[in-house]
Amino acid sequence: MDNFEKYALALMVVFGALIIGGLMAVHIAWVHKAGFLYALSAAVVVWAAGFAVLFDKPRVYGFLLLVAAGFITASIVVLVR
């Protein structure tokens, strides 16, 4: 992994954490239990995806990112309704 990939990964991690953390905070403030649980699930899946990167499993990493995107979408849908 060269330097550009490291910086790109760091940006993805930081902004991903901000988005998921923001979703969790909004759902706590507006008392949407389901939305909070979806955002928390996305955070757990992204945390697990870190191990896929660590063990060099790109297919598992891609699958976990798709699952996390689904949880984030579900959390946003709960927020909008």
Secondary structure by P-SEA (a helix, b strand, c coil): ccaaaaaaaaaaaaaaaaaaaaaaaaaaaaccaaaaaaaaaaaaaaaaaaaaaaaccaaaaaaaaaaaaaaaaaaaaaaac
